[in-house]
Amino acid sequence: MSQKETNRDELCRFICQQLPRHHLIQLLEGIEVAFKNSDNHLKDTFKHVPLAGPGPQLHHYTVQEALLGLQSDESFEVSNYSTRPAGGHYALIRAGSLLMTTSVVTKDKAQPNSAKYRREFSAINERLEAQHLDLFQSATPPLGPNDDSLHALLLPYTAKWTEGDHSSPLGVVVAVPFSDPNAGFHLRISSDELLQYYDEIDGFGDIAYPKLRASMRRDEERDQNEGGSE
C-alpha cells in the first residue's frame, strides 16, 4: 500500500472515530428529506421560471436548514455561521475533532465553489499558516487558526438543473480538501463506502490527528513538487 493510500485509509478511520455512524446516517437522511422538500416547493411555486435559477440556491439553504435542525449531544453539534463578508449562511457540523460543512454540487462539477469560509477551513487542515498568510491576515477563521480539527466536506450531488430529477441526491461524497481547495483533495469517498469503514474501526487503535495532519502536509508538499493534484 502506498503512503497516499495509507493516508486515505487513516482519514476514513479518523472520520469514523470522530463521527459516530448514527450521526452520519442522520446527516444523510436530513439531506435526503431536504432535497425532497426543496423539489416539492420548486415545483409548486415555479410554473414558468426555469428551475436552474432558483433551484440551486433553494436546495442549498434547505439542506443547511435541515442539518441545523438535527439534535445535538455532547459529541455532536450543528451551528449556524455567517459567511464573511456577510450575506450567506452555512451549517457547521462539529463532531469531536472533526468539522464538516455541506455544499450541493452538480454532477459535472469537480468541486464546490471556492467560498471564502471553505478556503479558511481547508487551511486549518494542514496548519500551513506560513504558506497562507493572506487567509489569516485578512480575517481570523471562525474557530481560530490554532484549532486542531480536520475539516471535511459533505457533498450531495444533483443532476444538472436543465435535466434530470432533483428530488433526491444522485449520491453523497465525503471529501477532505487540500489547503488550497483548487489543488485537489486528500480524500474523496462515497458515503456508502465510508459507512463500510464503521465495521472495521473497532479492531484499530485511535488515529492521532497531529500525526495524520503531518502526513497530509507531506502529501501536499509532494504534490506541489510533482506539479500535480489528486
VENGIRA-V242365 format. One record per residue. N is the residue number from 1. SS is DSSP state (H for helix, E for strand, L for the rest). Layout:
n/ss
N/SS
N/SS
//
This chain:
n/ss
1/L
2/L
3/H
4/H
5/H
6/H
7/H
8/H
9/H
10/H
11/H
12/H
13/H
14/H
15/H
16/H
17/H
18/H
19/L
20/L
21/H
22/H
23/H
24/H
25/H
26/H
27/H
28/H
29/H
30/H
31/H
32/H
33/H
34/H
35/H
36/H
37/H
38/H
39/H
40/H
41/H
42/H
43/H
44/H
45/H
46/L
47/L
48/L
49/L
50/L
51/H
52/H
53/H
54/H
55/H
56/H
57/H
58/H
59/H
60/H
61/H
62/H
63/H
64/H
65/H
66/H
67/H
68/H
69/L
70/L
71/L
72/L
73/E
74/L
75/L
76/E
77/E
78/E
79/E
80/E
81/E
82/E
83/L
84/L
85/L
86/L
87/L
88/L
89/E
90/E
91/E
92/E
93/E
94/E
95/E
96/L
97/L
98/E
99/E
100/E
101/E
102/E
103/L
104/L
105/E
106/E
107/L
108/L
109/L
110/L
111/L
112/L
113/L
114/L
115/L
116/H
117/H
118/H
119/H
120/H
121/H
122/H
123/H
124/H
125/H
126/H
127/L
128/L
129/H
130/H
131/H
132/L
133/H
134/H
135/H
136/H
137/H
138/H
139/L
140/L
141/L
142/L
143/L
144/L
145/L
146/L
147/L
148/L
149/L
150/E
151/E
152/E
153/E
154/E
155/E
156/E
157/E
158/E
159/L
160/L
161/L
162/L
163/L
164/L
165/L
166/L
167/L
168/L
169/L
170/L
171/E
172/E
173/E
174/E
175/E
176/E
177/E
178/L
179/L
180/L
181/L
182/L
183/L
184/L
185/E
186/E
187/E
188/E
189/E
190/E
191/H
192/H
193/H
194/H
195/H
196/H
197/H
198/L
199/L
200/L
201/H
202/H
203/H
204/L
205/L
206/L
207/L
208/L
209/H
210/H
211/H
212/H
213/H
214/H
215/H
216/H
217/H
218/H
219/H
220/H
221/H
222/H
223/H
224/H
225/H
226/H
227/L
228/L
229/L
230/L
//
